[in-house]
Amino acid sequence: MFRKVALIAFTLAAMAVGQQVGTNTAENHPTLTSQKCTTAGGCVSQNTKIVLDANWRWLHSTSGYTNCYTGNEWDATLCPDGATCAANCALDG
């Protein structure tokens, strides 16, 4: 019972401090041609898409274009703690 209550509490807390969605840059999934190979049928080209990790996306203030994270440091004004950072910053496409 305790595990279920803890899981629900954790899920609700995560939703409350979730990252904002950025609207300055549309999400783009670049195409990547790959091949699927089998012993019986050889190789067949497939048109696929890739998704960039959030670490490579732009994290900026929700009110403008100020970076929330530059180099290897968080902006102390926008991100004094995790909850404030999640409220002040948006992750763009």
C-alpha positions, 0 to 999 in steps of 0.5 A: 500500500505504501509503495502505491501511495509513494508512486502516486505522490511522486507522479503528481510531484513530477507533473507539477514541476515538469518542463515547459514546452518551448514555442520558438523553434519547431521540433524537427526529426531529421531523416536518416536512411538506414538498412534492415538486413536479414540473411534470407532477404539481404538488405533493404533501405528504410526511410527513418527519422531521428530525435535529438536528446534533450541535452542538445535542445535549446533551454531558454527562459519562457519570457524570451530568449535568455539561455537557462543553461550555458556551457556547463552552468545554470543561470542562477537567476532563472534556475536557483532550484529545480522547481523554479527552473522548470517554471522559468525555462522552456525546452525548444524543438 
